[in-house]
Amino acid sequence: MRILLAQNLIHLPSHGGANRSNRLLLERLAARGHTCEVVGPLTGALATVEPGRAVRALVERGAAVRSDDGGTVVYTHHGVTVHAVRSPSLLPRTVRAVAERLRPDRTLVPGDDPGHLMLGAALGATPDRVVYLVHTIQQLPFGPGAFHPSEAGTRLVRRAARLVAVSDAAAAYLHEHAGLTAEVVRPQVYGTGPFPLHGRPGQGAVTMVNPCGYKGISVLLGLADARPEVPFLAVPTWGADAADRAELARRPNVTVIPPVDDIDEVLSRTRVLLMPSLWDETFGYTCVEAMLRGVPVLASAVGGLLEAKLGVPGSLPVRPVTAYRREPGAARPEPVVPAQELGPWLAALDALLDDPAHYARQSAASRSAALAFVDGLDPDAFERCLAEPLPPGAPLGAPSGAPLGAQPTGTAAPLDRAAALRLLAARRRSAAPNAPTNTATTTAATTTEE
């Protein structure tokens, strides 16, 4: 197959769950003999402030730069060709140009796409071959968690030929809030091992990756204040703003380190991993990665994090974010963070820090569950999903006349794939006279890294 990934995410480096998952999926497909190309942003601020540094960072990570015309850097990395643009305004035209030359059999578009810029461009270039990847619930244009609710965006999502979700939580959200059916494919982003055993009582820090309002930095700060004798480790990535970094710097027992390409560099310094997210996580790759290495994880009992805990104790209550402050032009709204009850978190953390036998049980249970989970993943499931014939090109979702974003009526039992396709075909036949036209949104793009 010829595969085009059109994403509003940085391909390399990939320190967020969504873009790392996308990168590894493409590398796996390339290793299997498929032709894989990517269109996406070169990087964030470095693309405009220090463009030379951005290119050097690619070379340092093993990329072979093929060309750089000042607007687009074309490079190859692990068998994948990447067209990385310096300006968001170049993304749609680059998608069209690459699609015209490549003639992809499938065009993959992750939902982490403010303004649905890439989805609109992909539907215009390859209208019947778009596969929409759901990594981040908040970036969907419908439902209570949507950063930017949009009927126009919802219409674009409905025009995708197939939807793929990375967790049951994401698939359930799609079904509940838009009547859409997605295939769940759990990416094998963890490698094949052997995985080192890092979890050990009495050694290492209490660590949080991407401390920010969405992810529950208030819980981290509260725990650090309550236990000043305990070392904490913070790894800011896309979500941490200047205020978050200032709060981290104010606490002498919190060490801040930059993100790394190899998660073992962080987990080797970690005794307990905190994941106190206050929004609906789609999954939680870092949770599984820590558990594979015997590091106990304390995670909020929200969304896909419950899945990622794999049944191991350590899912704790939070008061989730239910409101956002939206600034015009911002890629993400600012969360209105409720005050958190730290009691359950302190009790769970103290038990792990003060009771070596309890720690050992949690470490062993985490490692055993994670190893079984990863052993059960099929690394080629995504390839088979892409290879399946696509349904005829027509809008997905609610029957003709149903409002966009309407919840399906009744409580139907889950459908098997054949039944789901039959239902989808019937819906499309009834909806065909009212199919929306091929019109993309014109909202300005903002690069994100999840």
N, C-alpha and C positions, 0 to 999 in steps of 0.2 A: 504494500500500500504506500501511497504518497500522503503524508500527513503534515498539515500545517497547524501549528499552535499560535493563535492570535491572542496575545494576553497583554493586559495593562499591568503587568508585574515584571520585575527585574528577573531575568533568567539566571544571571551569574553576577555576584554571589547570591545564594538563596538561603537566607537566614530565617525566613518565615515558612510556616507549614505548607501554605498553598503553593508558593513558587518552588519550594524544594520538592514537593510531591510531583508537580508538573515536570520539573527537570528530570527527575529520576524515571518517570514514566516514559518520557521521550528517549532517554538514553537506553532504556530497556528495549523499546521498539526499534531503535537504530541498531542495537546489537543483534536483534532478530532479523535484520536485513531490510527493514523498511526505510524509506527515504523520509527524513524528518527535518523540517525547518520551523523556525520560530520567528515571529515578529513581536517585538516588545521594546520597552524603554531601555536605554543604556544603563542608567542608574538614576538616583535621585538628584540631590543638590550638586553632586560631583559632576554631573553631566554638563552643567552650565558654569559652575564656579571653577572646577578643576578638571577639564575634559581630559588632559593628558594623564592625570592620576587614575581616572576611570579605566582608560585603556591599559595602563600598566597593571592595574589590579586584575584585569582579565588574563594577561600574559602570566602573571604570578600564579594564577590558578590553573595554568596549563592550556589556556585557549590559544589557538593559532589565528591571529588576525589576518584576514585575507585582503581587506580593503577598508579605507576610511576616507570618505569624501567630505568630511566636515559635518555632515548631517546624519549619516548612518555608518555605523561600524559593523562590518560583516566578519564574523569569526566562526570557527568550528571548535567544538568541545565534546569529546566522547562520542563522536560520530554524528552530532547534531549541528546543523548550520543555523546560526542566529543572526538576524538582522536587527541590530540594536540602535534605536534612533535617539538622537539627543533632545529633540523637541516633541512634546505630545502631539503637536499639530501634524507631524509627519506620520503618525501611526496609521490612520485610515488609508492614505495613499500607498503606503508601503505594503499594507495587507493586500490591497487590490493588485499592486504590481507583482508581488510574490505569487499570489493566487493565479494570476493570468499566466505566469511562466510555469509554475509547478503543476497546475491543474490537480489540486489535491483530491484524493478520494474521500478524505474526512478533514474538516476544519474544526479544531477544538477551540472553544472559547470559555475560559474560566469566568465565573460570575463576579470575581473581584475586579470590577470594571466600572468605575464611576461614570455616570452619564451613558453607560451602555455603548460607548464609542466603538469598542472592538466588535461587540456583537452586531451592531448595525453595519459596520464595514464588512464583517464576515458574511452576513446574510445577503448583502448586496453583491459580493463577489462569488459566493458559492451557496446560493439560496436553499438548495436541497441537501446539503452535506454537512450542516453545522451540528456539532455535538456540544452541548452546554454542560460544563463541569461545575458542580456546586460544592465549593469549599467553605464559604463563609455565609451564614444565614443572613447576616446584617446587610450584605451587599445585594440581596435579592430585592426586587422592586415592589414586593407585596408582603403583607402580613405585619403583625405587631412589632417585629424586630427590625423592620426595614429602616435603614438610615435615610433613604430617599425614596419614599413611596411614589410610584409612577405608573399610571395606566398605560402610557406609551411604552415604558420599559417592559411591563408585563406582556403587552402584545408582542414585543420582540422575543421574549423568552418563549412564548407559545409557538413561535414560528420555527424554533429549533427542531431538527429532525429527531433528536434523541436527547434525553436528560440523564446525566450520570451523577449520583450523589456518593460521597465518600463515607456516609454513615447512615444508620437507621434514623437518627434524629433529623438529619437533613431531608431524607426522603419523606418522613412523616410531616415535616413542615411544608414541603411542596404540596403534598396531598391535601393537608388540612386547609391551607390558606389560598390555594389556587386550583385545586382539583387536578394537579399534575402528577403523572406517574414517572418516577425515576428508577433506573436500575442502580442498585447499590454495588459499588466496586470498591473494596477496601485496598488502597494502594500498599504495596510492599515497599516501604521506604526505609526499612530497618536494617537491610543487609542480611547476610546469612550466618553471621557469627564466625567463630565463637565470641560471645560477648563477655568482656571482663567483669569481674565481680567488684563493684566499687562500694556498695553499701556496707558500712562497718560501724558498729556502735562506738561512740567516743571520739570519732575522727570526722573532720570535714565540717562544712558550713550548712546552714539552712538556706537553700538557693531558690531564687525566683527568676525566670526568664521573661523578658518583656514586661517589667513592672510599669503599669500605667493605670489610668482610671478604669478602662474596660476590663482589664485583667485582675483588678483587685489590689493595687498598690497600697490602698488604705489598710488592708489586712496585714500585708508585709510590714508596713511602718508601725502598726499597732503592736505586732508581735515583737519587733525589734526594740520598741520602747519598753515593753513589759519584761523583756528578758535581755537586759543590757550586757550580761556576761556571755551571751551566746553569739558566736560569729554568724553573720548573714552575708550572702553573696547575691548581688543583683547583676543581671545581664540585660541592659536596655537594648531594645531593637526598634521596630517601627513605631510603637505606640508611645514611648516615653517622650514627654516634652520638657522644656526647660524647667518648668515648675517641679515636675517629677524628679528630675535629676538633682535639683537643688535640695529637695526633701531627703533624698538618699544621701547626699553629701553631708547633710547636717548631723548624721548619726554615726558616731565613731565605730560602732560595731557592724556597720554595713560597708562591705567592699564592693566597688563597682568595677566591672571588667567589660571590655567590648565583646560583641558577638564573634563567634568563631565558626569555622566551617566544620570542625570535628567536634561533635557533642561530647565525646569522651573527655575533652579538655575541661569541660565544665563539670561533668558528672564525676570525674575523678576527684574533684574538690568538694563533693556534695555528700552530706549525711542524710538530709531530708529535702525533697523537692516540694515546693509550694506551688499550687495552681489554683488560687482563689478567685477565679474569673467571676465577674458579675454580669456577664452577658451570656447568651446561649451559645456555647461553644459547639461547633459542628462536630469536632472530635477532639483529639488531643494527642498528637504524635509524640510530643515530648514526654507525656505521661508514660506511654508504653516504652519509650527508649530508656527512661529511668528505671522502670520496673524490670526490664530485661537485664539490667546491671545490678539488681538487688537493692536499689535505692527506694525506700518507701516514699509514697506520694500522698500528700494531703491535698485534696482537690475539692472544689465546690460541687455540690450536687445539682448541677445544671446541665441541660442539653446533652451533647455528646460526650462530655467528661464522665458521665455515669457509664457510658459504654467503654470509654478508654480505661476506666479503673478495673474492668474485667472481673467484677465481683469481689475484688479484694477490699476489705474494710479501709476506710479513710476518706469517704465521701461526706463532706460536712456542709451544714446549712449556711447560706448567705442571704442577704437582702439584695435581690438582683436589681440592676438598672432597669427602670421602666420609662425614663424620660431623657430626652437629649436637648441640648441647646444647639440650634443649627445656624451657622454663619454662612452668608452667601458666598459661593465659590469654594467652600471648604470640602475636601474629599470625604472627611468624616465629621459628624457632629460631636460635640463635647458631651460626655455622659454626665447626668446629674446623679451623683453617687450617694446613696443612702448611708446613714451611719450603720456600722456593722457590729454585731454581737461577737466579741472575740472569745467568749468563754469556751465554746466547744473547740475552737482552734488551739487555744492555749492548753486545754486538757489533752488533746490528741498529740500536740507537739511535745509537751512535758513527758508524756508516757514513752514516746520514742527516744527522747534524750536521756531520761533518767532510769529506764529499765532495760538493760541490755538483753534480757531474755525476750521481752516483748518486741524489741527492735529486731532480734534475730528471727522471730516468727514472722513478722511482717515482711522482712527482707526476703525470706525464703518463699513465702506465699506469693509475693509480687513477682519474683523471678520465675517461679513455676508457672503462674498464670500467663505471663507475658511470653515465655518460651513456647507454651502450647498454642497461644494465639498466633504468633508469627509462624510457627510450624504449619498451622492450618491455612495460611494465606496462599493463594495461587498467584504467583508473579505474572502469569500470562492471562489472567482474567480480563484485564483491560484490553489486551490485544484481541481476544475473542469477541468482546463486546463491540469493538470497532469494526470487526470483520463481518458481523451480522448484517444482513440487508437492512437498509433504512426504509421506514415506512414512506408512503407517498408524501410529497411535500405539501402539507396543509397545516393549519394551526393546531397546536396541542391543547388539551385541557377541556374546559367546560363546553357543554353542548351549545349549539346556536341559540342565542337569546339570553344565555346566562351572563350575569355581570362579571367583569374582570375581577379576579381575586375572590369570587364567591366561594364559600365553603361547600363541598359536596353534601347533599342531603343524605340522611340515613347513616347507618353504621355498617356498611358492607364489609364482608370478610376480605382479607388480603387476596389479591388475584395472583394466579401463577402467570408466567410470562405469556403463554399462548392466549390465555383468557384476557390478559391486559391488552394484548395487541388486537384481539377481536373487538374489544370494547372501544379501543382507540380508533380502529377503522370505522366503526359505526358512528362514533362521534364526528369523525372527519367528514363522513358522507353527509351527515346532517348539517355540518358547519360550512361545507364548501361554498355555498352561495354567498356567505358573509365573510369570506376570508379577507383579512386585512391586507392592504397594499404594502409593497416593499418600501417603506419609508423609515429611515433611521432617525434617531434623535440627534439633536444638534447641541446637546449640553457639552460644555467644555470638559476636556479630559484632565484628570489629575492622576499622576502615577501613585500607586500604592504598593506596599510590600507587606504581605500577610504572613 
